[in-house]
Amino acid sequence: MATNPPKAKATTEMERAVGRRKTAAARVRISLGTGKITINDKPLAAYFGLVSWQDKIISPLILTGRDKQLDITVKVAGGGVVSQTEAIRHGIARALVKWNAELKSALRAAGYLTRDSRTKERKKPGLRKARRGHQWRKR
């Protein structure tokens, strides 16, 4: 039985990627458009009120010069606000590399493709927290 050869991807298609940070996970879709960013069916400014959070999210797009060329749709869950922003930034960077592999070196140099693996350490038996022991008392 003959199999069909894999189709070559065009850069005009939609690309998907997942970004993670701590317990936050962001599913990112990029496609050609006008630069509209939607997060959980809300505009970027409505979901993340602080400008510093918004700047962190669009930083891979500004670095690559694609901030007015691509529409981005994100579904993000878990974690806090800062973890969600870093997960979205990670997902956008990974989607950009899938969309155009030539952008990988610039995004790698800026640190946007590195998954920050620092998570909460688990609690150990015999301790109150991960490393915190019980307080010693004399009597």
N, C-alpha and C positions, 0 to 999 in steps of 0.2 A: 504494500500500500504506500503510495507516494505521499509525502508531506509537503505542505506549502512552505516556501522559504519565508523567514521572518520579514515583516515589512519594515522599511526604513522610516524612522519618525521624522516628521517635519516639525520645524520650530514653531509653527502656527497652532499646533495642537495644545490642548490643556495638559498640564503636568501636575502630578500629585506627589506629596511628600509628607512625612511625619517628623515633627520636632518634639523633643522631650527635655524636661528639666525638673529635677526632684520627682514629684508625683504628677506634674502637669504634662499633658499630651495634647499637641496641636496637629490637627489634620489640615493641611494647606493645599489649595488648588490655585494654580496660576494660569491665566489665559491672556491673550492679547486684548487690549482694551484702552481705557483712558486713565488708569491709575486709581480706580476706586477700590478701597479696601473694606471688606465686610467681615465682621467677627461675630459669630453666633447670631446671624441675621440682624446685626446692628452696625451702624457706621463706626469707624475707628474712634472718632472723637467722642461718641456716645458711650462706647464700651470702656475705653481707657481715657479718663479725664485729664490726667497730667500730661503735659507736653513731653516730659522726659520719657515716659512710657511709650508715647507715640513715636518719638525719635528713635528709641531703641528698636521698635518694630520695623520701621522703614529704613533703617541704616543699611541693610544689604542691598536694597533697591537703589539708594542714593550712591553707594559705593560703585555699583555696576552701571549707573546711569539709566536705569529702567523704571524710575519712579513714576513717570507719566505714560509708560507704554503698556503696563500690565495691570490687569484686574486681579485682585486676590480675594479669595473666599476662605475663611478659616472657621473650623469648629474646634474649640478648645475646652478642655474639662480638667478638673483636678488642680491641686496646688493653690497657691496664693496669687496675688496680682503680679508680683515681680517674676515668679516662676512661670506664669502664663506668658508674660511678655518675652522672656528669654526662650521659651519653647516655640513661640510663634516665629521669633527671629531665626531660630535654628531650622524650623520647617521651611521658611521662605528661602533661606540659603540653600538648603538641600534641593528644593524644587527648582531654583535657578540653575543649579549645576546639572540637573536632569534635562532642563530646557536647553541649556547651552553649556557644553563641557569646557569651553574656553574661559569661563568665569571662575573656574575652580581655584586657580592659583591666587587670585585677588581675594576671594572669600576665605580661603585657607589662611592667608597671611594676616587677615584681620581677625581671625579666630572665630568666625561665624559658623564654621563647619564642625567644630569640636564639640562633642556632647559632654557637658559638664556632669560627671557621674557622681558628684557628691550628694548623697542622700542621707536620711536619718538612720543612725546606727540602731540596731535592734537592742532590746532590753535583754540582759543576761540574768540567768537564775542566781539568786542569792544577793542581787544588787537591787537598789531602788530604781535606778534608771540604767542607761547603757553602761555608764562607768561610775556613777555615783553610788558609793556604798552607804551603809548605815552609819550614823554618827555614834562614835564611841562614848559610853558614859561609865563613870566610875562605880556607881551603885545602882 
